[in-house]
Amino acid sequence: MHYTVYLVVMTGIIAVVTLVSVPSLFARKCPGCGKRNRVDARRCRACGAELPPDDL
Ligand SMILES: [Zn+2]
C-alpha cells in the first residue's frame, strides 16, 4: 500500500526535476537575442528572428 504511494511520489518528483533541468525541451532560445520562446514558436517573440527548427 505505502509502497505504491512512494512510487507515485518519487515518479512525480523525478518528472518535475526533469522538467526543470531540461528547459531546452520546452523552450527555444533565440539565436539573435537569447530570449526564450515557446518550443512551438516559429519566430522570436522579442526580436522577430526566425528560430531554428532544432535546438539540439
Ligand atoms: Zn530574439
N, CA, C, O and the ligand as a Tripos MOL2 file, in Angstrom:
@<TRIPOS>MOLECULE
protein
  225   223    57     0     0
PROTEIN
NO_CHARGES

@<TRIPOS>ATOM
      1 N           0.8340   -1.2070    0.0000 N.3       1 MET1
      2 CA          0.0000    0.0000    0.0000 C.3       1 MET1
      3 C           0.8660    1.2520    0.0000 C.2       1 MET1
      4 O           0.7930    2.0750   -0.9130 O.2       1 MET1
      5 N           1.6830    1.3820    1.0350 N.am      2 HIS2
      6 CA          2.5300    2.5650    1.1360 C.3       2 HIS2
      7 C           3.5970    2.5890    0.0510 C.2       2 HIS2
      8 O           4.0620    3.6500   -0.3670 O.2       2 HIS2
      9 N           3.9680    1.4130   -0.3880 N.am      3 TYR3
     10 CA          4.9870    1.3540   -1.4340 C.3       3 TYR3
     11 C           4.4530    1.9710   -2.7300 C.2       3 TYR3
     12 O           5.1950    2.6290   -3.4600 O.2       3 TYR3
     13 N           3.1730    1.7570   -3.0090 N.am      4 THR4
     14 CA          2.5740    2.3510   -4.2060 C.3       4 THR4
     15 C           2.5880    3.8770   -4.1140 C.2       4 THR4
     16 O           2.8980    4.5580   -5.0920 O.2       4 THR4
     17 N           2.2520    4.4080   -2.9420 N.am      5 VAL5
     18 CA          2.2670    5.8560   -2.7480 C.3       5 VAL5
     19 C           3.6890    6.3800   -2.9430 C.2       5 VAL5
     20 O           3.9000    7.4090   -3.5850 O.2       5 VAL5
     21 N           4.6480    5.6680   -2.3890 N.am      6 TYR6
     22 CA          6.0580    6.0700   -2.5160 C.3       6 TYR6
     23 C           6.4670    6.1220   -3.9880 C.2       6 TYR6
     24 O           7.1230    7.0650   -4.4310 O.2       6 TYR6
     25 N           6.0720    5.1050   -4.7290 N.am      7 LEU7
     26 CA          6.4090    5.0640   -6.1560 C.3       7 LEU7
     27 C           5.8070    6.2500   -6.9000 C.2       7 LEU7
     28 O           6.4750    6.8780   -7.7220 O.2       7 LEU7
     29 N           4.5550    6.5520   -6.6120 N.am      8 VAL8
     30 CA          3.8820    7.6660   -7.2950 C.3       8 VAL8
     31 C           4.5630    8.9820   -6.9530 C.2       8 VAL8
     32 O           4.7900    9.8130   -7.8320 O.2       8 VAL8
     33 N           4.8910    9.1730   -5.6810 N.am      9 VAL9
     34 CA          5.5310   10.4200   -5.2530 C.3       9 VAL9
     35 C           6.9050   10.5630   -5.9020 C.2       9 VAL9
     36 O           7.2510   11.6320   -6.4030 O.2       9 VAL9
     37 N           7.6800    9.4910   -5.8910 N.am     10 MET10
     38 CA          9.0210    9.5530   -6.4700 C.3      10 MET10
     39 C           8.9610    9.8140   -7.9690 C.2      10 MET10
     40 O           9.7610   10.5780   -8.5090 O.2      10 MET10
     41 N           7.9980    9.1680   -8.6400 N.am     11 THR11
     42 CA          7.8420    9.3970  -10.0780 C.3      11 THR11
     43 C           7.5050   10.8610  -10.3430 C.2      11 THR11
     44 O           8.0090   11.4580  -11.2940 O.2      11 THR11
     45 N           6.6530   11.4320   -9.4990 N.am     12 GLY12
     46 CA          6.2950   12.8340   -9.6600 C.3      12 GLY12
     47 C           7.4880   13.7460   -9.4620 C.2      12 GLY12
     48 O           7.6830   14.6950  -10.2220 O.2      12 GLY12
     49 N           8.2840   13.4640   -8.4470 N.am     13 ILE13
     50 CA          9.4670   14.2840   -8.1710 C.3      13 ILE13
     51 C          10.4570   14.2040   -9.3320 C.2      13 ILE13
     52 O          11.0050   15.2160   -9.7660 O.2      13 ILE13
     53 N          10.6730   12.9980   -9.8200 N.am     14 ILE14
     54 CA         11.6020   12.8180  -10.9430 C.3      14 ILE14
     55 C          11.1040   13.5740  -12.1690 C.2      14 ILE14
     56 O          11.8870   14.1900  -12.8920 O.2      14 ILE14
     57 N           9.8000   13.5210  -12.3920 N.am     15 ALA15
     58 CA          9.2220   14.2300  -13.5410 C.3      15 ALA15
     59 C           9.4340   15.7280  -13.4090 C.2      15 ALA15
     60 O           9.8060   16.3900  -14.3780 O.2      15 ALA15
     61 N           9.2010   16.2700  -12.2210 N.am     16 VAL16
     62 CA          9.3630   17.7070  -12.0020 C.3      16 VAL16
     63 C          10.8230   18.1120  -12.1790 C.2      16 VAL16
     64 O          11.1190   19.1150  -12.8280 O.2      16 VAL16
     65 N          11.7300   17.3320  -11.6030 N.am     17 VAL17
     66 CA         13.1560   17.6450  -11.7150 C.3      17 VAL17
     67 C          13.5880   17.6060  -13.1820 C.2      17 VAL17
     68 O          14.3690   18.4470  -13.6270 O.2      17 VAL17
     69 N          13.0800   16.6330  -13.9220 N.am     18 THR18
     70 CA         13.4190   16.5360  -15.3410 C.3      18 THR18
     71 C          12.9060   17.7550  -16.0900 C.2      18 THR18
     72 O          13.6120   18.3190  -16.9270 O.2      18 THR18
     73 N          11.6850   18.1580  -15.7920 N.am     19 LEU19
     74 CA         11.1020   19.3170  -16.4730 C.3      19 LEU19
     75 C          11.9170   20.5700  -16.1820 C.2      19 LEU19
     76 O          12.1150   21.4060  -17.0640 O.2      19 LEU19
     77 N          12.3890   20.6980  -14.9530 N.am     20 VAL20
     78 CA         13.1250   21.9050  -14.5540 C.3      20 VAL20
     79 C          14.5380   21.9020  -15.1260 C.2      20 VAL20
     80 O          15.0580   22.9470  -15.5160 O.2      20 VAL20
     81 N          15.1640   20.7100  -15.1760 N.am     21 SER21
     82 CA         16.5720   20.6520  -15.5690 C.3      21 SER21
     83 C          16.7670   20.5510  -17.0740 C.2      21 SER21
     84 O          17.8880   20.6910  -17.5620 O.2      21 SER21
     85 N          15.7000   20.3120  -17.8090 N.am     22 VAL22
     86 CA         15.8320   20.2220  -19.2640 C.3      22 VAL22
     87 C          14.9070   21.2440  -19.9180 C.2      22 VAL22
     88 O          13.9580   20.8670  -20.6070 O.2      22 VAL22
     89 N          15.1700   22.5200  -19.7120 N.am     23 PRO23
     90 CA         14.2890   23.5490  -20.2540 C.3      23 PRO23
     91 C          14.3420   23.6210  -21.7690 C.2      23 PRO23
     92 O          13.4070   24.1170  -22.3990 O.2      23 PRO23
     93 N          15.4320   23.1300  -22.3680 N.am     24 SER24
     94 CA         15.5450   23.2230  -23.8250 C.3      24 SER24
     95 C          14.4870   22.3880  -24.5230 C.2      24 SER24
     96 O          14.1990   22.5950  -25.7020 O.2      24 SER24
     97 N          13.9100   21.4470  -23.7950 N.am     25 LEU25
     98 CA         12.8480   20.6370  -24.3890 C.3      25 LEU25
     99 C          11.5430   21.4280  -24.4660 C.2      25 LEU25
    100 O          10.6550   21.1140  -25.2580 O.2      25 LEU25
    101 N          11.4500   22.4510  -23.6350 N.am     26 PHE26
    102 CA         10.1830   23.1710  -23.5310 C.3      26 PHE26
    103 C          10.3200   24.6340  -23.8940 C.2      26 PHE26
    104 O           9.3240   25.3550  -23.9480 O.2      26 PHE26
    105 N          11.5520   25.0890  -24.1440 N.am     27 ALA27
    106 CA         11.7470   26.4710  -24.5290 C.3      27 ALA27
    107 C          12.8070   26.5280  -25.6250 C.2      27 ALA27
    108 O          13.7880   25.7850  -25.5950 O.2      27 ALA27
    109 N          12.6000   27.3990  -26.5690 N.am     28 ARG28
    110 CA         13.5440   27.5350  -27.6700 C.3      28 ARG28
    111 C          14.2340   28.8810  -27.5480 C.2      28 ARG28
    112 O          13.5860   29.9250  -27.4930 O.2      28 ARG28
    113 N          15.5480   28.8420  -27.5060 N.am     29 LYS29
    114 CA         16.3050   30.0670  -27.3060 C.3      29 LYS29
    115 C          16.5460   30.7530  -28.6500 C.2      29 LYS29
    116 O          16.9240   30.1170  -29.6330 O.2      29 LYS29
    117 N          16.3200   32.0480  -28.6640 N.am     30 CYS30
    118 CA         16.5120   32.8160  -29.8820 C.3      30 CYS30
    119 C          18.0070   32.9920  -30.1520 C.2      30 CYS30
    120 O          18.7500   33.3920  -29.2560 O.2      30 CYS30
    121 N          18.4600   32.6950  -31.3870 N.am     31 PRO31
    122 CA         19.8830   32.8650  -31.7140 C.3      31 PRO31
    123 C          20.2720   34.3330  -31.8020 C.2      31 PRO31
    124 O          21.4520   34.6740  -31.7240 O.2      31 PRO31
    125 N          19.2860   35.1960  -31.9650 N.am     32 GLY32
    126 CA         19.5830   36.6140  -32.1120 C.3      32 GLY32
    127 C          19.7120   37.3250  -30.7830 C.2      32 GLY32
    128 O          20.7190   37.9830  -30.5210 O.2      32 GLY32
    129 N          18.6990   37.1970  -29.9410 N.am     33 CYS33
    130 CA         18.6850   37.9800  -28.7050 C.3      33 CYS33
    131 C          18.7640   37.1070  -27.4510 C.2      33 CYS33
    132 O          18.9460   37.6240  -26.3490 O.2      33 CYS33
    133 N          18.6260   35.7780  -27.6140 N.am     34 GLY34
    134 CA         18.7490   34.8930  -26.4610 C.3      34 GLY34
    135 C          17.4680   34.7280  -25.6720 C.2      34 GLY34
    136 O          17.4460   34.0330  -24.6560 O.2      34 GLY34
    137 N          16.4160   35.3540  -26.1260 N.am     35 LYS35
    138 CA         15.1340   35.2610  -25.4220 C.3      35 LYS35
    139 C          14.5550   33.8560  -25.5980 C.2      35 LYS35
    140 O          14.6190   33.2680  -26.6770 O.2      35 LYS35
    141 N          13.9980   33.3450  -24.5240 N.am     36 ARG36
    142 CA         13.3680   32.0230  -24.6130 C.3      36 ARG36
    143 C          11.9630   32.1600  -25.1880 C.2      36 ARG36
    144 O          11.1850   33.0320  -24.8020 O.2      36 ARG36
    145 N          11.6720   31.2680  -26.1200 N.am     37 ASN37
    146 CA         10.3570   31.2610  -26.7260 C.3      37 ASN37
    147 C           9.7210   29.8960  -26.5350 C.2      37 ASN37
    148 O          10.3890   28.9280  -26.1710 O.2      37 ASN37
    149 N           8.4310   29.8340  -26.7830 N.am     38 ARG38
    150 CA          7.7670   28.5380  -26.7220 C.3      38 ARG38
    151 C           8.3970   27.6070  -27.7410 C.2      38 ARG38
    152 O           8.8920   28.0370  -28.7830 O.2      38 ARG38
    153 N           8.3680   26.3000  -27.4120 N.am     39 VAL39
    154 CA          9.0470   25.3330  -28.2590 C.3      39 VAL39
    155 C           8.3810   25.2330  -29.6150 C.2      39 VAL39
    156 O           9.0040   24.8010  -30.5840 O.2      39 VAL39
    157 N           7.1180   25.6300  -29.6930 N.am     40 ASP40
    158 CA          6.4200   25.5370  -30.9690 C.3      40 ASP40
    159 C           6.4110   26.8720  -31.7120 C.2      40 ASP40
    160 O           5.7510   27.0180  -32.7410 O.2      40 ASP40
    161 N           7.1570   27.8500  -31.1720 N.am     41 ALA41
    162 CA          7.2050   29.1540  -31.8200 C.3      41 ALA41
    163 C           8.0960   29.0980  -33.0480 C.2      41 ALA41
    164 O           9.1320   28.4330  -33.0470 O.2      41 ALA41
    165 N           7.6910   29.7940  -34.0830 N.am     42 ARG42
    166 CA          8.4970   29.8180  -35.3120 C.3      42 ARG42
    167 C           9.3780   31.0570  -35.3410 C.2      42 ARG42
    168 O          10.4540   31.0600  -35.9390 O.2      42 ARG42
    169 N           8.9040   32.1040  -34.6870 N.am     43 ARG43
    170 CA          9.6790   33.3410  -34.6600 C.3      43 ARG43
    171 C           9.8230   33.8250  -33.2310 C.2      43 ARG43
    172 O           8.9630   33.5690  -32.3880 O.2      43 ARG43
    173 N          10.9090   34.5210  -32.9640 N.am     44 CYS44
    174 CA         11.1460   35.0600  -31.6360 C.3      44 CYS44
    175 C          10.0950   36.1220  -31.3170 C.2      44 CYS44
    176 O           9.8030   36.9960  -32.1330 O.2      44 CYS44
    177 N           9.5400   36.0250  -30.1210 N.am     45 ARG45
    178 CA          8.5030   36.9950  -29.7470 C.3      45 ARG45
    179 C           9.1170   38.3280  -29.3590 C.2      45 ARG45
    180 O           8.4090   39.3290  -29.2500 O.2      45 ARG45
    181 N          10.4390   38.3500  -29.1460 N.am     46 ALA46
    182 CA         11.0940   39.5790  -28.7170 C.3      46 ALA46
    183 C          11.6180   40.3680  -29.9100 C.2      46 ALA46
    184 O          11.3490   41.5640  -30.0280 O.2      46 ALA46
    185 N          12.3750   39.6990  -30.8080 N.am     47 CYS47
    186 CA         13.0050   40.4240  -31.9130 C.3      47 CYS47
    187 C          12.4780   40.0080  -33.2720 C.2      47 CYS47
    188 O          12.7980   40.6430  -34.2770 O.2      47 CYS47
    189 N          11.6690   38.9460  -33.3240 N.am     48 GLY48
    190 CA         11.0610   38.5460  -34.5800 C.3      48 GLY48
    191 C          11.9510   37.6850  -35.4510 C.2      48 GLY48
    192 O          11.5680   37.3480  -36.5710 O.2      48 GLY48
    193 N          13.1360   37.3170  -34.9660 N.am     49 ALA49
    194 CA         14.0370   36.4870  -35.7580 C.3      49 ALA49
    195 C          13.4580   35.0860  -35.9110 C.2      49 ALA49
    196 O          12.7430   34.5920  -35.0400 O.2      49 ALA49
    197 N          13.7820   34.4600  -37.0350 N.am     50 GLU50
    198 CA         13.3060   33.1120  -37.2640 C.3      50 GLU50
    199 C          14.0910   32.1510  -36.3930 C.2      50 GLU50
    200 O          15.3170   32.2280  -36.3200 O.2      50 GLU50
    201 N          13.3820   31.2440  -35.7310 N.am     51 LEU51
    202 CA         14.0310   30.3140  -34.8360 C.3      51 LEU51
    203 C          14.4160   29.0350  -35.5890 C.2      51 LEU51
    204 O          13.6720   28.5780  -36.4570 O.2      51 LEU51
    205 N          15.5550   28.4690  -35.2620 N.am     52 PRO52
    206 CA         15.9610   27.2260  -35.9120 C.3      52 PRO52
    207 C          14.9860   26.1040  -35.5560 C.2      52 PRO52
    208 O          14.4610   26.0660  -34.4430 O.2      52 PRO52
    209 N          14.7460   25.2030  -36.4900 N.am     53 PRO53
    210 CA         13.7680   24.1380  -36.2520 C.3      53 PRO53
    211 C          14.2130   23.1590  -35.1740 C.2      53 PRO53
    212 O          13.3830   22.5350  -34.5120 O.2      53 PRO53
    213 N          15.5190   23.0280  -35.0030 N.am     54 ASP54
    214 CA         16.0060   22.0870  -33.9960 C.3      54 ASP54
    215 C          17.0490   22.7640  -33.1350 C.2      54 ASP54
    216 O          18.0100   23.3420  -33.6430 O.2      54 ASP54
    217 N          16.8570   22.6910  -31.8400 N.am     55 ASP55
    218 CA         17.7110   23.4090  -30.9060 C.3      55 ASP55
    219 C          18.8160   22.5360  -30.3530 C.2      55 ASP55
    220 O          19.6770   23.0170  -29.6170 O.2      55 ASP55
    221 N          18.8030   21.2630  -30.6950 N.am     56 LEU56
    222 CA         19.7720   20.3420  -30.1150 C.3      56 LEU56
    223 C          21.1080   20.4960  -30.8430 C.2      56 LEU56
    224 O          22.0740   19.8090  -30.5120 O.2      56 LEU56
    225 ZN         15.0700   37.1490  -30.4840 Zn       57 ZN57
@<TRIPOS>BOND
     1     1     2 1
     2     2     3 1
     3     3     4 2
     4     3     5 am
     5     5     6 1
     6     6     7 1
     7     7     8 2
     8     7     9 am
     9     9    10 1
    10    10    11 1
    11    11    12 2
    12    11    13 am
    13    13    14 1
    14    14    15 1
    15    15    16 2
    16    15    17 am
    17    17    18 1
    18    18    19 1
    19    19    20 2
    20    19    21 am
    21    21    22 1
    22    22    23 1
    23    23    24 2
    24    23    25 am
    25    25    26 1
    26    26    27 1
    27    27    28 2
    28    27    29 am
    29    29    30 1
    30    30    31 1
    31    31    32 2
    32    31    33 am
    33    33    34 1
    34    34    35 1
    35    35    36 2
    36    35    37 am
    37    37    38 1
    38    38    39 1
    39    39    40 2
    40    39    41 am
    41    41    42 1
    42    42    43 1
    43    43    44 2
    44    43    45 am
    45    45    46 1
    46    46    47 1
    47    47    48 2
    48    47    49 am
    49    49    50 1
    50    50    51 1
    51    51    52 2
    52    51    53 am
    53    53    54 1
    54    54    55 1
    55    55    56 2
    56    55    57 am
    57    57    58 1
    58    58    59 1
    59    59    60 2
    60    59    61 am
    61    61    62 1
    62    62    63 1
    63    63    64 2
    64    63    65 am
    65    65    66 1
    66    66    67 1
    67    67    68 2
    68    67    69 am
    69    69    70 1
    70    70    71 1
    71    71    72 2
    72    71    73 am
    73    73    74 1
    74    74    75 1
    75    75    76 2
    76    75    77 am
    77    77    78 1
    78    78    79 1
    79    79    80 2
    80    79    81 am
    81    81    82 1
    82    82    83 1
    83    83    84 2
    84    83    85 am
    85    85    86 1
    86    86    87 1
    87    87    88 2
    88    87    89 am
    89    89    90 1
    90    90    91 1
    91    91    92 2
    92    91    93 am
    93    93    94 1
    94    94    95 1
    95    95    96 2
    96    95    97 am
    97    97    98 1
    98    98    99 1
    99    99   100 2
   100    99   101 am
   101   101   102 1
   102   102   103 1
   103   103   104 2
   104   103   105 am
   105   105   106 1
   106   106   107 1
   107   107   108 2
   108   107   109 am
   109   109   110 1
   110   110   111 1
   111   111   112 2
   112   111   113 am
   113   113   114 1
   114   114   115 1
   115   115   116 2
   116   115   117 am
   117   117   118 1
   118   118   119 1
   119   119   120 2
   120   119   121 am
   121   121   122 1
   122   122   123 1
   123   123   124 2
   124   123   125 am
   125   125   126 1
   126   126   127 1
   127   127   128 2
   128   127   129 am
   129   129   130 1
   130   130   131 1
   131   131   132 2
   132   131   133 am
   133   133   134 1
   134   134   135 1
   135   135   136 2
   136   135   137 am
   137   137   138 1
   138   138   139 1
   139   139   140 2
   140   139   141 am
   141   141   142 1
   142   142   143 1
   143   143   144 2
   144   143   145 am
   145   145   146 1
   146   146   147 1
   147   147   148 2
   148   147   149 am
   149   149   150 1
   150   150   151 1
   151   151   152 2
   152   151   153 am
   153   153   154 1
   154   154   155 1
   155   155   156 2
   156   155   157 am
   157   157   158 1
   158   158   159 1
   159   159   160 2
   160   159   161 am
   161   161   162 1
   162   162   163 1
   163   163   164 2
   164   163   165 am
   165   165   166 1
   166   166   167 1
   167   167   168 2
   168   167   169 am
   169   169   170 1
   170   170   171 1
   171   171   172 2
   172   171   173 am
   173   173   174 1
   174   174   175 1
   175   175   176 2
   176   175   177 am
   177   177   178 1
   178   178   179 1
   179   179   180 2
   180   179   181 am
   181   181   182 1
   182   182   183 1
   183   183   184 2
   184   183   185 am
   185   185   186 1
   186   186   187 1
   187   187   188 2
   188   187   189 am
   189   189   190 1
   190   190   191 1
   191   191   192 2
   192   191   193 am
   193   193   194 1
   194   194   195 1
   195   195   196 2
   196   195   197 am
   197   197   198 1
   198   198   199 1
   199   199   200 2
   200   199   201 am
   201   201   202 1
   202   202   203 1
   203   203   204 2
   204   203   205 am
   205   205   206 1
   206   206   207 1
   207   207   208 2
   208   207   209 am
   209   209   210 1
   210   210   211 1
   211   211   212 2
   212   211   213 am
   213   213   214 1
   214   214   215 1
   215   215   216 2
   216   215   217 am
   217   217   218 1
   218   218   219 1
   219   219   220 2
   220   219   221 am
   221   221   222 1
   222   222   223 1
   223   223   224 2
@<TRIPOS>SUBSTRUCTURE
     1 MET1         2 RESIDUE 1 A MET
     2 HIS2         6 RESIDUE 1 A HIS
     3 TYR3        10 RESIDUE 1 A TYR
     4 THR4        14 RESIDUE 1 A THR
     5 VAL5        18 RESIDUE 1 A VAL
     6 TYR6        22 RESIDUE 1 A TYR
     7 LEU7        26 RESIDUE 1 A LEU
     8 VAL8        30 RESIDUE 1 A VAL
     9 VAL9        34 RESIDUE 1 A VAL
    10 MET10       38 RESIDUE 1 A MET
    11 THR11       42 RESIDUE 1 A THR
    12 GLY12       46 RESIDUE 1 A GLY
    13 ILE13       50 RESIDUE 1 A ILE
    14 ILE14       54 RESIDUE 1 A ILE
    15 ALA15       58 RESIDUE 1 A ALA
    16 VAL16       62 RESIDUE 1 A VAL
    17 VAL17       66 RESIDUE 1 A VAL
    18 THR18       70 RESIDUE 1 A THR
    19 LEU19       74 RESIDUE 1 A LEU
    20 VAL20       78 RESIDUE 1 A VAL
    21 SER21       82 RESIDUE 1 A SER
    22 VAL22       86 RESIDUE 1 A VAL
    23 PRO23       90 RESIDUE 1 A PRO
    24 SER24       94 RESIDUE 1 A SER
    25 LEU25       98 RESIDUE 1 A LEU
    26 PHE26      102 RESIDUE 1 A PHE
    27 ALA27      106 RESIDUE 1 A ALA
    28 ARG28      110 RESIDUE 1 A ARG
    29 LYS29      114 RESIDUE 1 A LYS
    30 CYS30      118 RESIDUE 1 A CYS
    31 PRO31      122 RESIDUE 1 A PRO
    32 GLY32      126 RESIDUE 1 A GLY
    33 CYS33      130 RESIDUE 1 A CYS
    34 GLY34      134 RESIDUE 1 A GLY
    35 LYS35      138 RESIDUE 1 A LYS
    36 ARG36      142 RESIDUE 1 A ARG
    37 ASN37      146 RESIDUE 1 A ASN
    38 ARG38      150 RESIDUE 1 A ARG
    39 VAL39      154 RESIDUE 1 A VAL
    40 ASP40      158 RESIDUE 1 A ASP
    41 ALA41      162 RESIDUE 1 A ALA
    42 ARG42      166 RESIDUE 1 A ARG
    43 ARG43      170 RESIDUE 1 A ARG
    44 CYS44      174 RESIDUE 1 A CYS
    45 ARG45      178 RESIDUE 1 A ARG
    46 ALA46      182 RESIDUE 1 A ALA
    47 CYS47      186 RESIDUE 1 A CYS
    48 GLY48      190 RESIDUE 1 A GLY
    49 ALA49      194 RESIDUE 1 A ALA
    50 GLU50      198 RESIDUE 1 A GLU
    51 LEU51      202 RESIDUE 1 A LEU
    52 PRO52      206 RESIDUE 1 A PRO
    53 PRO53      210 RESIDUE 1 A PRO
    54 ASP54      214 RESIDUE 1 A ASP
    55 ASP55      218 RESIDUE 1 A ASP
    56 LEU56      222 RESIDUE 1 A LEU
    57 ZN57       225 GROUP 0 **** ****
